[in-house]
Amino acid sequence: MIRAFAAAVLLASAFTAQALADPLPSWNEGETKTAIIDFVEATTSAEGGRFIDPSERIATFDNDGTLWAEQPAYFQLLYALDKAKEMVAADPALAEKSPNLKAAADGNMEALLADGHKGLLEVLAATHSGMTTDQFKASVDEWLATAKHPKTGRRYDDMIYKPMLELLTYLRENGYKTYIVSGGGIDFIRVFSERAYGIPPEQVVGSSIKATFVVTDDHAQTQKSAELFFIDDKEGKPVGIDHHIGRRPVIAVGNSDGDLQMLQYATRGKDNALAILLHHTDAEREWAYDRDSHIGTLDEALDEAAREGWTVIDMKEDWSAVFP
Amino acid sequence: MIRAFAAAVLLASAFTAQALADPLPSWNEGETKTAIIDFVEATTSAEGGRFIDPSERIATFDNDGTLWAEQPAYFQLLYALDKAKEMVAADPALAEKSPNLKAAADGNMEALLADGHKGLLEVLAATHSGMTTDQFKASVDEWLATAKHPKTGRRYDDMIYKPMLELLTYLRENGYKTYIVSGGGIDFIRVFSERAYGIPPEQVVGSSIKATFVVTDDHAQTQKSAELFFIDDKEGKPVGIDHHIGRRPVIAVGNSDGDLQMLQYATRGKDNALAILLHHTDAEREWAYDRDSHIGTLDEALDEAAREGWTVIDMKEDWSAVFP
């Protein structure tokens, strides 16, 4: 009797301690939150046979639409449009030379996205090259400090998801190394990843253009060319992970078909791995889009999630807050 | 008088403590050892104006000829020769199709090195592709466990430099993050970097061939193609560092002209950075070679070291031990 009482008290106090120390306060109670916490507890516990050595605790996160918003267009594209506008204003002849650069300067995104990603890539190359890596980063930093999102009026680096920040912190507190693996530009993301997410530059994997090395009497720098080096999207994500990290992730988090292969790479043929998809279902607090969206298309990956039993975050249901 | 005595006692005990805790016991006392310890102490001390934030304490090390030996040929080439021999034995028609593969199978290194690096690259491609990354790593692991160095009869991963292991440990104990930045293959080095040097796979930068992503019902893997992706040598080293780490090193260590640009990248235009060159001067315990060597040519970088005041390790004079 006394033992039963003592056990009940212990249980209750353990329950209270856990409730007090909720690692994911912006996540509503439910299947999604439970699946995440269960996985982290199982893989960090010596008992239960699912322990993962700290060196293998690799968690990879997509960026656009997973850690920060991506509507009405990828924020890096909005940066490129602003830069294109500056470039065309400074040298109007550019508009005649490149219809895509003109479309960018005019903010005509439909024209840019019409031809697959070709127009987009041309504008990205034009606005992301011909300078040193340091100069590019300074330009992005300046833009982030002043540019405002067209719908919310917030700074772009304020449009990050509070529940995801909690998840990143929770994972790191449990010995997970958190990486960004993004289709976006590696140098672009590195400008704000540490201050926004606590993810240092060496843990950012992304798309990139070729760089060259330039040395003078005063400095030695890398210079960004206009030639693509690597596209870290779809099949490119597992390849980029393998190249940068050299280990397979055990947690992979994404929100679109561009993340499908990364989630497969983390989980296929393995029992002890967690794939998470963020489904944008919240038209009120954020945006609602999936299969038919041009930006962040979520179609095949949603089907695969159902087949494979991946964890799908329903933004509207699962998150009590969206932005900080 | 009493104060002077107390000061002398303090000084003596501090001296004793430091002597007891020599972080680099295989390094002889002298300019080289002093330069290294002075730099580490200055950059980790709040006083003196040379403090470097732990996040920026990046130290990059070349591998071949810097962390392990590279004579009579790069060890990865010796792996490729052994594999070429196996391949030609299994399928003799290969020898007719590829004179370079035949030269490799015959151990005819002169023929392989005659035409710049072309023959070598062909043999590397043939022996490093057409398998998954996991299969390749398993093959290297097996080879390392059995292959012996032709001169010393040691395992290749025993031919690592004891003083460099001490330096790596000393740097990590002082908050430095240690990286390998090698012209050698990234997947090859990752097989042994953690157990040999304490450097995890995600801190290895190297040359690589293109990979593709292959997914089946049972597994998802990367597959190595025969096409070059990136050569992490000479001008490629700063580019590779920038791509993988996204920060400039403050310590860079190499031994050949292939490391010149990495050392420039770390130090040019900066007061608070350390460039170290290992000069192979010890024909008795290891090898003596520099300007005229085909492997690990040290010519331009030696001149630059003299001009720039870089720290040059004289293996014979500065190291009391070479191998563990």
Boltz contact constraints between the chains, C-beta under 6 A:
constraints:
  - contact:
      token1: [A, 133]
      token2: [B, 242]
      max_distance: 6.0
  - contact:
      token1: [A, 190]
      token2: [B, 246]
      max_distance: 6.0
  - contact:
      token1: [A, 201]
      token2: [B, 246]
      max_distance: 6.0
  - contact:
      token1: [A, 201]
      token2: [B, 247]
      max_distance: 6.0
  - contact:
      token1: [A, 202]
      token2: [B, 245]
      max_distance: 6.0
  - contact:
      token1: [A, 202]
      token2: [B, 246]
      max_distance: 6.0
  - contact:
      token1: [A, 211]
      token2: [B, 239]
      max_distance: 6.0
  - contact:
      token1: [A, 213]
      token2: [B, 235]
      max_distance: 6.0
  - contact:
      token1: [A, 213]
      token2: [B, 238]
      max_distance: 6.0
  - contact:
      token1: [A, 213]
      token2: [B, 239]
      max_distance: 6.0
  - contact:
      token1: [A, 213]
      token2: [B, 261]
      max_distance: 6.0
  - contact:
      token1: [A, 215]
      token2: [B, 264]
      max_distance: 6.0
  - contact:
      token1: [A, 218]
      token2: [B, 269]
      max_distance: 6.0
  - contact:
      token1: [A, 219]
      token2: [B, 268]
      max_distance: 6.0
  - contact:
      token1: [A, 219]
      token2: [B, 269]
      max_distance: 6.0
  - contact:
      token1: [A, 220]
      token2: [B, 264]
      max_distance: 6.0
  - contact:
      token1: [A, 220]
      token2: [B, 265]
      max_distance: 6.0
  - contact:
      token1: [A, 220]
      token2: [B, 268]
      max_distance: 6.0
  - contact:
      token1: [A, 222]
      token2: [B, 238]
      max_distance: 6.0
  - contact:
      token1: [A, 222]
      token2: [B, 239]
      max_distance: 6.0
  - contact:
      token1: [A, 222]
      token2: [B, 242]
      max_distance: 6.0
  - contact:
      token1: [A, 235]
      token2: [B, 213]
      max_distance: 6.0
  - contact:
      token1: [A, 238]
      token2: [B, 213]
      max_distance: 6.0
  - contact:
      token1: [A, 238]
      token2: [B, 222]
      max_distance: 6.0
  - contact:
      token1: [A, 239]
      token2: [B, 211]
      max_distance: 6.0
  - contact:
      token1: [A, 239]
      token2: [B, 213]
      max_distance: 6.0
  - contact:
      token1: [A, 239]
      token2: [B, 222]
      max_distance: 6.0
  - contact:
      token1: [A, 242]
      token2: [B, 133]
      max_distance: 6.0
  - contact:
      token1: [A, 242]
      token2: [B, 222]
      max_distance: 6.0
  - contact:
      token1: [A, 245]
      token2: [B, 202]
      max_distance: 6.0
  - contact:
      token1: [A, 246]
      token2: [B, 190]
      max_distance: 6.0
  - contact:
      token1: [A, 246]
      token2: [B, 201]
      max_distance: 6.0
  - contact:
      token1: [A, 246]
      token2: [B, 202]
      max_distance: 6.0
  - contact:
      token1: [A, 247]
      token2: [B, 201]
      max_distance: 6.0
  - contact:
      token1: [A, 261]
      token2: [B, 213]
      max_distance: 6.0
  - contact:
      token1: [A, 264]
      token2: [B, 215]
      max_distance: 6.0
  - contact:
      token1: [A, 264]
      token2: [B, 220]
      max_distance: 6.0
  - contact:
      token1: [A, 265]
      token2: [B, 220]
      max_distance: 6.0
  - contact:
      token1: [A, 268]
      token2: [B, 219]
      max_distance: 6.0
  - contact:
      token1: [A, 268]
      token2: [B, 220]
      max_distance: 6.0
  - contact:
      token1: [A, 269]
      token2: [B, 218]
      max_distance: 6.0
  - contact:
      token1: [A, 269]
      token2: [B, 219]
      max_distance: 6.0
